[in-house]
Amino acid sequence: MSKRHPPVPPAAAPSPAAIAPAETRVDNAVRAITDYIHGQGLKVDDSLPSEARFAEWLGVSRTVIREAFKSLSAIRIIEMRAGRRARVGGFDGSVIALSLTHALRTEQISPQQMWDARRAVERRTVALAASRRSDAEAAHLLALVEQMRDARHDLARMTEHDIAFHVAIANATRNPLFPVLVASLTSAMRETNPMVWRHRRDDEARLDVVRVHEDIARAIAAGDPDAACAALDKHFDLAAQALLTAGFS
């Protein structure tokens, strides 16, 4: 249930802090609004005071507050919908994914660097998943492997099942940060897979990819963190070689 917002005592209201040289009024308002959310102990889906209230507190125009709200909405700190008050947003990895995809497309990072980061994160997720997964989660991973097998000649479907597989492992860790990180990192597969997959022309090469995912799923189902990590390492070694073959350094 959303919190109600009676008038806030002056001491608790956002402070119109001095604007640093590099800041704009909108930057200052963004900082003040986030300070307000944290200072008032607001939680996900709690409503915020109106634009008019923030404008009054900060001594700025409603236009400034409106732009600050838009900036915060773009990075999912708050959620804005027509006809209702702005609310505190939930944890969302889409902004991270967008930034990583942009960095990849503009060659600020390489596919190999992205895969190195994924390997580091996912070695931990498979180990935790092997220790914490439910029977239903283990069955779901094996079902996703079969979906990958069926879709191995359809790149778009194969990629989506592959991403879902890695995110499902992250969900099984019981740590809410891992699904966000893994979903953000694996989103780049939509960029790299088309080029890599062209070098896996025969059915056996594509089945090798499916089999290594099956090895990961079976190790997690067996509750064996060491085997899960070993299978994941094999998966990433195959992927790294495929990236090199496709011309990525």
C-alpha positions in Angstrom: 0.0 0.0 0.0 1.3 3.5 -0.9 2.3 5.9 1.8 0.3 9.0 2.3 2.1 12.3 2.2 1.1 14.9 4.8 3.0 18.1 4.8 6.6 17.4 5.6 8.2 19.4 8.4 10.8 21.8 7.0 13.7 19.8 8.5 12.5 16.7 6.6 11.9 18.4 3.3 14.5 18.2 0.5 17.1 20.8 1.0 17.7 23.3 -1.9 21.4 22.5 -1.7 23.9 24.8 -3.4 24.2 23.9 -7.0 27.7 22.8 -7.9 29.2 24.4 -11.0 28.7 21.3 -13.2 25.1 20.9 -12.1 21.9 22.2 -13.5 18.8 22.9 -11.6 17.4 19.7 -12.9 20.5 17.8 -11.7 20.0 19.3 -8.3 16.3 18.4 -8.2 17.1 14.8 -9.2 19.5 14.6 -6.3 17.0 16.1 -3.9 14.2 13.8 -5.0 16.3 10.7 -4.5 17.5 12.0 -1.1 13.8 12.5 -0.2 12.9 8.9 -1.2 15.7 7.5 0.9 15.3 9.9 3.8 11.6 9.2 4.1 12.1 5.4 3.9 9.9 5.0 0.8 9.6 1.5 -0.7 8.7 0.2 -4.2 5.3 1.5 -5.4 5.0 4.1 -2.7 3.7 7.4 -4.2 5.7 10.6 -4.2 4.5 14.1 -3.4 3.3 16.1 -6.3 5.5 18.1 -8.7 4.0 21.3 -7.1 5.1 20.2 -3.7 8.7 19.5 -4.7 8.8 22.8 -6.7 7.7 24.6 -3.5 10.2 22.9 -1.3 13.1 23.4 -3.7 12.2 26.9 -4.8 12.2 26.0 -8.5 9.6 25.9 -11.3 7.4 22.9 -11.9 9.1 22.5 -15.3 12.4 21.8 -13.5 10.7 19.2 -11.3 8.9 17.7 -14.3 12.3 17.3 -16.1 13.8 15.7 -13.0 10.9 13.3 -12.8 11.4 12.3 -16.5 15.2 11.8 -15.8 14.4 9.5 -12.9 11.8 7.6 -14.8 14.2 7.0 -17.6 16.6 5.2 -15.3 13.7 3.4 -13.5 14.2 5.1 -10.1 10.6 6.2 -10.3 7.6 5.1 -12.3 5.3 7.5 -14.0 1.9 6.8 -15.5 -0.8 9.0 -16.8 -3.4 10.0 -14.3 -1.5 8.9 -11.2 1.2 10.1 -8.9 4.8 9.2 -9.6 5.8 6.1 -7.6 9.1 4.6 -6.4 10.3 2.2 -9.1 11.5 -1.4 -8.7 14.9 -2.9 -9.2 15.4 -3.1 -13.0 18.3 -4.1 -15.1 17.1 -2.7 -18.4 19.1 0.4 -18.0 22.3 -1.6 -17.4 21.5 -3.8 -20.4 21.0 -0.7 -22.6 24.3 0.8 -21.5 26.2 -2.4 -22.1 24.6 -3.0 -25.6 25.5 0.6 -26.5 29.1 0.1 -25.3 29.3 -3.1 -27.4 27.9 -1.5 -30.5 30.2 1.5 -30.2 33.3 -0.7 -29.5 33.9 0.7 -26.0 34.0 -2.9 -24.9 34.6 -6.1 -26.9 32.5 -9.2 -27.0 35.4 -11.1 -25.4 35.4 -8.6 -22.5 31.7 -9.1 -22.1 32.1 -12.9 -22.0 34.9 -12.6 -19.5 32.6 -10.6 -17.2 29.8 -13.1 -17.7 32.1 -16.0 -16.9 33.1 -14.4 -13.6 29.5 -13.7 -12.6 28.1 -17.0 -13.8 30.6 -19.3 -12.1 29.1 -18.0 -8.9 25.5 -18.3 -10.0 25.8 -22.0 -11.1 27.5 -22.9 -7.9 24.8 -21.2 -5.8 22.0 -22.6 -8.0 23.4 -26.1 -7.5 23.1 -25.6 -3.7 19.8 -23.7 -3.6 17.6 -24.7 -6.5 14.2 -26.2 -6.0 13.1 -29.4 -7.8 10.8 -27.2 -10.0 13.7 -25.0 -10.9 15.9 -28.0 -11.8 13.1 -29.3 -14.0 12.7 -25.9 -15.6 16.4 -25.8 -16.6 16.2 -29.2 -18.2 13.0 -28.1 -20.1 14.8 -25.0 -21.4 17.6 -27.2 -22.7 15.1 -29.2 -24.7 13.6 -25.9 -26.0 17.1 -24.9 -27.1 17.6 -28.3 -28.8 14.3 -27.9 -30.7 15.2 -24.3 -31.7 18.8 -24.9 -32.7 18.0 -24.1 -36.4 16.1 -20.9 -35.5 18.6 -18.4 -34.2 16.2 -15.9 -32.7 14.3 -18.6 -30.7 17.6 -20.3 -29.7 19.0 -17.1 -28.4 15.9 -16.3 -26.3 15.9 -19.8 -24.8 19.6 -19.5 -24.1 19.1 -16.2 -22.3 16.2 -17.6 -20.4 18.4 -20.5 -19.3 21.1 -18.4 -17.8 18.6 -16.0 -16.1 16.8 -19.1 -14.6 20.0 -20.2 -13.1 20.5 -16.7 -11.6 16.9 -16.8 -10.2 17.8 -20.1 -8.4 20.6 -18.4 -6.4 18.0 -16.7 -4.2 20.0 -13.5 -4.6 17.9 -10.8 -6.4 21.0 -9.0 -7.7 22.2 -12.0 -9.9 19.1 -12.1 -12.2 19.5 -8.4 -12.9 23.3 -8.8 -13.6 22.9 -11.9 -15.7 20.0 -10.5 -17.7 22.0 -7.4 -18.4 25.1 -9.2 -19.5 23.3 -11.9 -21.6 21.3 -9.2 -23.5 24.4 -8.7 -25.6 24.0 -12.2 -27.0 21.3 -10.7 -29.3 24.2 -8.7 -30.8 26.9 -11.4 -31.0 25.0 -14.6 -31.6 24.0 -14.0 -35.3 27.7 -13.6 -36.2 28.9 -16.5 -34.1 26.1 -18.9 -35.1 27.1 -18.5 -38.8 30.3 -20.4 -38.0 28.3 -23.3 -36.4 26.8 -24.5 -39.7 26.5 -28.2 -39.1 24.0 -29.8 -36.8 26.7 -31.4 -34.6 28.4 -28.0 -33.8 25.0 -26.7 -32.8 24.2 -29.7 -30.7 27.5 -29.3 -28.9 26.2 -26.0 -27.6 23.0 -27.6 -26.4 24.9 -30.5 -24.8 27.1 -28.2 -22.7 24.0 -26.4 -21.4 22.5 -29.8 -20.6 25.7 -30.7 -18.6 25.2 -27.5 -16.6 21.6 -28.2 -16.0 22.2 -31.8 -14.9 25.0 -30.7 -12.5 22.7 -28.2 -10.9 19.9 -30.7 -10.7 22.3 -33.1 -9.0 23.3 -30.5 -6.5 27.0 -30.6 -7.6 28.5 -27.1 -7.6 32.0 -28.3 -8.8 30.5 -30.1 -11.8 28.3 -27.1 -12.6 31.3 -24.8 -12.6 33.3 -27.3 -14.7 30.5 -27.5 -17.3 30.1 -23.7 -17.3 33.9 -23.3 -18.0 33.6 -25.7 -20.9 30.6 -23.6 -22.2 32.6 -20.4 -22.0 35.7 -22.0 -23.6 33.6 -23.1 -26.6 32.0 -19.6 -26.8 35.4 -17.8 -26.6 36.7 -20.0 -29.4 33.6 -19.3 -31.5 34.0 -15.6 -31.0 37.6 -15.8 -32.2 36.5 -17.8 -35.2 33.9 -15.2 -36.0 36.6 -12.5 -35.9 36.1 -11.0 -32.4 39.2 -10.3 -30.4 
